[in-house]
Amino acid sequence: MQSWLARPAKQDLITRHHRNHLNRAQRAIIDWARVDDYHAILDISYESTVLLDYYLERYNIRACGIIQGDCHQLEVGESATQAEVLRARITDLPWRESSFDSVFSTALLHNDRYLGNALKEVCRVLKYGGQFILTMPGTILGARFSMHMAGKTGYRSMDDNPYMLMNVLQQHGFSDISMRSSCPGIIVIIALRNHSSCQSDV
C-alpha cells in the first residue's frame, strides 16, 4: 500500500483546489453518491467542470454533463477535456438507455415545467439500481414543518415541500427514495431506478 507521503505534491494541490471550489450542493452530492472505478456519471445541472473533475481525479470513470439553454460563460477546469460535455435539453438526453450509474442535479429540477418528461429521461439513462441524487436548499426540519402545514392548509408546492418531489419520483419509476442532509441548508434526495419501466406521466 502506497504511503500518503509518497503522493505527488502537485496532485495533492490540485485535489485541494477542486475540493475548495465545490459549492455546498456539490459537496452534499459527494457525501452521498456511490461512485467507483468504471462507473459512468452524468451531471444534468452542469455549470462548471469542478464536480466532474473531482471524480475524474479519483476514479477511472466516464464523466458527462449537459449544458442547458444558451449559457456561454462556464468555468473550465484543468481536466475539462476528460469530461464529455454536450449541449442538450433535459427532456431529450443524447445517451442510450441504462448508460449511467449515477445522475446528479444541483439545480431546482422540480421547477422545470417539463418535470415529468425530464424524470422520464433521467430514469431511462440510469442503469437499474442507479442513483439519482438531487439537492435543494432547505433543512429536513423545515421540510417536515412544510409537510405539516400543507396538511392543514392544503398548500402544495414542491419548492417548499421536498416530500412532494419524492412522491413524484416514485411515480416515475424510482424506488428507495430518501431525504438526507450533510451540508448546512442543503437537502439531498436520493432515488434509485427500480426494475419496472419508467413512467411518462406525473
Solvent accessible surface area in square Angstrom, and as a share of the most:
residue,aa,sasa,rsa
1,M,245,1.09
2,Q,127,0.57
3,S,58,0.37
4,W,190,0.67
5,L,136,0.68
6,A,58,0.45
7,R,111,0.40
8,P,86,0.54
9,A,77,0.60
10,K,148,0.63
11,Q,65,0.29
12,D,34,0.18
13,L,116,0.58
14,I,34,0.17
15,T,20,0.12
16,R,144,0.52
17,H,89,0.40
18,H,7,0.03
19,R,85,0.31
20,N,104,0.53
21,H,106,0.47
22,L,6,0.03
23,N,75,0.39
24,R,128,0.47
25,A,14,0.11
26,Q,18,0.08
27,R,77,0.28
28,A,0,0.00
29,I,0,0.00
30,I,27,0.14
31,D,69,0.36
32,W,79,0.28
33,A,19,0.15
34,R,141,0.51
35,V,18,0.10
36,D,79,0.41
37,D,62,0.32
38,Y,176,0.67
39,H,50,0.22
40,A,10,0.08
41,I,0,0.00
42,L,0,0.00
43,D,5,0.03
44,I,2,0.01
45,S,13,0.08
46,Y,18,0.07
47,E,120,0.54
48,S,12,0.08
49,T,2,0.01
50,V,13,0.07
51,L,1,0.00
52,L,0,0.00
53,D,0,0.00
54,Y,22,0.09
55,Y,7,0.03
56,L,25,0.13
57,E,41,0.18
58,R,83,0.30
59,Y,72,0.27
60,N,91,0.47
61,I,23,0.12
62,R,102,0.37
63,A,2,0.01
64,C,0,0.00
65,G,0,0.00
66,I,1,0.01
67,I,18,0.09
68,Q,72,0.32
69,G,56,0.54
70,D,121,0.63
71,C,56,0.34
72,H,147,0.66
73,Q,169,0.75
74,L,45,0.23
75,E,120,0.54
76,V,114,0.65
77,G,22,0.21
78,E,132,0.59
79,S,18,0.12
80,A,21,0.16
81,T,134,0.78
82,Q,114,0.50
83,A,12,0.09
84,E,61,0.27
85,V,45,0.26
86,L,66,0.33
87,R,128,0.47
88,A,19,0.14
89,R,166,0.61
90,I,8,0.04
91,T,39,0.23
92,D,80,0.42
93,L,5,0.02
94,P,69,0.44
95,W,20,0.07
96,R,206,0.75
97,E,98,0.44
98,S,41,0.27
99,S,21,0.14
100,F,0,0.00
101,D,27,0.14
102,S,0,0.00
103,V,0,0.00
104,F,0,0.00
105,S,2,0.01
106,T,37,0.21
107,A,50,0.39
108,L,77,0.38
109,L,11,0.06
110,H,14,0.06
111,N,82,0.42
112,D,41,0.21
113,R,201,0.73
114,Y,110,0.42
115,L,12,0.06
116,G,11,0.11
117,N,76,0.39
118,A,0,0.00
119,L,0,0.00
120,K,81,0.34
121,E,20,0.09
122,V,0,0.00
123,C,0,0.00
124,R,65,0.24
125,V,0,0.00
126,L,0,0.00
127,K,74,0.32
128,Y,109,0.42
129,G,34,0.33
130,G,6,0.05
131,Q,6,0.02
132,F,0,0.00
133,I,0,0.00
134,L,5,0.03
135,T,3,0.02
136,M,7,0.03
137,P,89,0.56
138,G,31,0.30
139,T,71,0.41
140,I,42,0.22
141,L,138,0.69
142,G,36,0.35
143,A,3,0.02
144,R,145,0.53
145,F,127,0.53
146,S,19,0.12
147,M,92,0.41
148,H,101,0.45
149,M,70,0.31
150,A,16,0.13
151,G,70,0.67
152,K,143,0.61
153,T,90,0.52
154,G,53,0.50
155,Y,119,0.45
156,R,175,0.64
157,S,22,0.14
158,M,43,0.19
159,D,77,0.40
160,D,76,0.39
161,N,3,0.01
162,P,3,0.02
163,Y,62,0.23
164,M,34,0.15
165,L,1,0.01
166,M,30,0.13
167,N,74,0.38
168,V,13,0.08
169,L,0,0.00
170,Q,118,0.53
171,Q,71,0.32
172,H,0,0.00
173,G,4,0.04
174,F,1,0.01
175,S,34,0.22
176,D,105,0.54
177,I,37,0.19
178,S,31,0.20
179,M,29,0.13
180,R,89,0.32
181,S,51,0.33
182,S,55,0.36
183,C,15,0.09
184,P,110,0.69
185,G,27,0.26
186,I,13,0.07
187,I,3,0.02
188,V,0,0.00
189,I,0,0.00
190,I,6,0.03
191,A,0,0.00
192,L,33,0.16
193,R,7,0.03
194,N,42,0.22
195,H,148,0.66
196,S,57,0.36
197,S,77,0.50
198,C,28,0.16
199,Q,81,0.36
200,S,53,0.34
201,D,108,0.56
202,V,107,0.62
